[in-house]
Amino acid sequence: MSAISVSLSLSVCVSQSGVEATRQLRAQGFGKLIVGLTGNAMKDDVDAFIDAGADSVILKPVTVHQINQLIEYISKYGNEHRENNTILFYDDHYSHTIGS
């Protein structure tokens, strides 16, 4: 199993915001894990990614620890998107929650 999956057959414009690209990927049926990356730590910015279909959001600056957590999560749970599942990365662990 590959930890990172990229589909070149999906069309996403590189000048779009990450939120809009996420929304477009989900609309095209992309069923893999999407982790948003942003420097905006406001709750509304993070929620916009999640609402667009991201499974998680990592805030910049990215740390090696966060990348290791992401790899650990994928190793344990796979890289498939799960509806209403949000992965929360903390300083010392990650958790995932099932939304309503």
N, C-alpha and C positions, 0 to 999 in steps of 0.2 A: 504494500500500500504506500502510495506517495503522500508525504505530509503536505505538499503544496501542489495544488491542482490549478492549471491555467487552461482555459478553453479559448483557443484562437478563433473558433467559429462564431463566437458571440460578438456582436458589434457594439462597442461602447466608445464614445468620443472622448479622447484624452483631455480635452479642454473643459469637460464637465466637472462639477463638484463631485466629491466622493459620495455625497448623499444621492445626487441625481444618478450617478453611475450605478450605485447599489440598487436604486429603484428600477432602473432600466434592465439590469441583469436579472432581477427577480421577475420582471414582466416578460423577459425572454425565456423564463423557465430554468434559470441557473439554480441548481439544487445543492451546491456545495457551500461550505462555510464561508461567510464574508466577515472579515474583521476590518472595521473602519479605523482610520488613522487620522487624528486631528490634533491641532494645537489649541483648539477652543475647548476649554474645560467647563463651559457653562452647561448646566443641565439640559437646556433647550437644544443645544448643539448635539449633545450625546443622544438625546431622545429622537432627534431628527434622523440620525443614522439608524437607530433601532426601528423606528416607524417605517423607514424605507426598506427594511428587510435585513439589515446587518445583524449578525449573531452576537457581535461584541464590538466595542470601541476601545482602542488603546490611545491614550493621550501622549503627545510628544512632550518631552523627549523620551523616546523609547529606550528602555533599559534591556540589558542582556537577560535579566531576571524575567521580564515580561515575555520576551521571545521564548525563553525556556518554559514558562508556564503554558504558552500557546502550543508548543511542541508536545508537552506532557498531556495537555487536554486532547489534542488530535490523536496521540498515541493511545489514549485510554478510550475515547468516545468516537473516533473517526472524524472525517471531514465533511459529513453530510449536514445540510441545513435542517434544522428541526423547528417547526412552527412553534411560536410562543416560548422559545428557549433563549434566554439571554445569559451569556457567560460574563461573569464579573471578575476582573483581575484585581487582586489586592497586592500589597507589598510582599506578603509572605505566602499567599495561597490564591487559588481561584475557586469560585463556586459557580454553579449554574442554577438558574431558577426557571421554573415552568410558569409562564404567565397565564392569565385567565383568558 
